[in-house]
Amino acid sequence: MDIITRLSEELSIKQSQIEAAVRLLDDNTIPFIARYRKEMTGSLDDEQLRALSERLSYLRGLERRKEEVYAAISEQGKMTPEIEEALQNANILAEVEDIYRPYKQK
């Protein structure tokens, strides 16, 4: 599941609003967007934008960590289809770290 779809489902906000807000959040502050870009986000308020921003940051970090763990396990030559699937299905950082724990270099 991609990040936009996941945010839309979790926050009960239309995908088009999420897409517009994500583009704006990458270059602007939440107060600026809430005040001057309401028409672009479908009138999302400060609270919704803040929740979206926090969750977006977490999900981007989660995806980055999954990629790092995938690369680290692959470098060791220990990647299996089962591990790959588990990484793809991990929804929180703790799950990713649990998958990586046996392969962590000491």
N, C-alpha and C positions, 0 to 999 in steps of 0.2 A: 504494500500500500504506500502510495506516495505521501509526502508530508502535507500537501495542500488538502487532499482528500481526508486524511486523518484529522487535521485541524478542523475541517468543516464538520466532521462527525462529532468530534469531542466537544466543540464549542457551540454546536448548533447554529452555525453561520453559513450562509451560502458560499459556495466555492468561488464565485466571481468576486465576492467581497473579500474573501481571504486572499485571493491572488492579488487584488489591487492593494490591499493593506500590506502584504509582504513586500511588494515592490517599493512601496512608500517607506516602510520601516527600515529598509536597507540604507536609506539616505536621509531620513528625517526623524525628528523627535515625535513622541506620542502627542504632546500638547499641540504641536504644529499641525499634525495630521487631523486630530480631533476638531480643531478649530477651523482650519483653512482648506481641508481636503475632504470634507464630509461627503461631497457629491461623488467622489471617486471611490469611497469605501462603503457607500450605501448607508451613511449616517451612523457608523460605528462610534460609540462613545469612548471616553478615556479608559474606563474600566474594561471594556471589551478589547480595546487595543492593547492594553497592558497585559491582559491574560493571554492574548494571542502572541504578543512579543515574547513573553516568558516561555510559553510552550514551544514556540518556534525555535527559540534558542536551545532549549533542551533537546528537541527532536533533531536539530542539526548536529548537536554534539553527539547524540546517540548514533547517528549515521556515520559520523566521522570516526567514532570509536569502533564501530563494527568493521569499517574498512581497515583500521589499524590492526585490529585483532586478526582479521582475515589474512592480511599481509604477513603478520608475524607467524601465524601458524603455517601458512603456505611456505614461508622461507625455511621452516624446519622440516618441510616435506611431510607433514602430518595431517594435512587437510583431507577430510573425507566428505562424501556427500551428506552424511548425517550431521557433521559439525557445521557445514555450510548452511544446511537447512535450519539448524538450531539458531545460528547467527541471524539469518534472514527473519526468523520468527520472533526474535528477542524484542520485547517491547519496553524494557527498562535497562538502564546501565548495569544494574546488579546482575541481571541475567547474562549480559555480555561478559562481565568480569568472571562470573561463575564458569562460563564456557572456556574462558582463557586461562583460568587458574592452573590447570594441569600442564599447560604449555609455557607458562611464564618462565623466562630465563632468570636464573638466580645469580 
